Amino acid sequence: MSQDHVQLASIFQNVTQALVQNQQTLNQADEYNQDHGDNMVQTFRTITTALQEKQGKPDSAALSYAARKLARTTTSKSGQL
């Protein structure tokens, strides 16, 4: 593996942390049901966990696995997208 290899799990973990920090603001911005921040945090946690489970595999395989896992577990419209 080259030194330029991107660690997807690490990137998604950082995004998840940023979403957690802004979760309430995202919820407040959601005028319909005030849960967009909650849904996004859960979506990115699921993706991050899936990517961590597939570390060392090709990025395409890890992302495909994350997409399948998310499709099976999400109940939110955000996650389904």
N, C-alpha and C positions, 0 to 999 in steps of 0.2 A: 504494500500500500504506500502511496506517495505521501509526503508530508502535507500536501495540499488537500488531502481527503477531508471532506466536510463531515462532521459528526452530527447527523440529523437529530439524534436524540437530544444532544446538548442544545441545539438551536431551538427545538420545540420546547425543551424544558425552560429556556430563557423566556420564550414567548409566553409560556404558561405562567411564569412568575410575574411577568408584566401584566397579564390579564388579571391575576389574583389581586395585584396592587390596585387595579382600576375597576375591579368587579362591581363595586357599588355605583360608581359613576356610570358604567355601562348599563347597569340595571335602571338607573334613574333616567337615562336617555331613551330607554325603551318605553314609549308612551302607551303601548298596547297592553303588555302584561308584566312589565318590569322584571324580566328574568333573563334578558339577553346575556348579561355578564355571567350569571350562574351557568347558563348553557355553554357559553364559550369556554369557560374554565373547565367544565366537565369534558367537553369535546377535546380540548388540547391535552388534558390529563390522560385521556384514553389513548390519544395518538402517541404521546410521549412514552407511556408504558409499553405500548405495542412496539415502538421503535427500539426501546431498551431491550425488549425480549428478543429482537432480531439483530442486535449489534453483531457486526462481523459478516452479515449477509449483504448482498448487493443492495444499494439504496432502493432500486426499483422494487425488489422483493419485499423489503421492509415497509415501504410505503403502501404497497399492495396489501400486505398483511394488516397494516394499520387501518386502511380503508374498509377492509372486510370486518375487522373487529368493531370499528365504529358503527358500521351499518347494522351489525347484530345487536349492539348494546344501547344505541342512542334512542331517546324518546323525543328529542327536541327537533324542530324544523331546521334549526341552525346546523345541528349535527348531521342531519340527513343530507343537507346540501354539501 
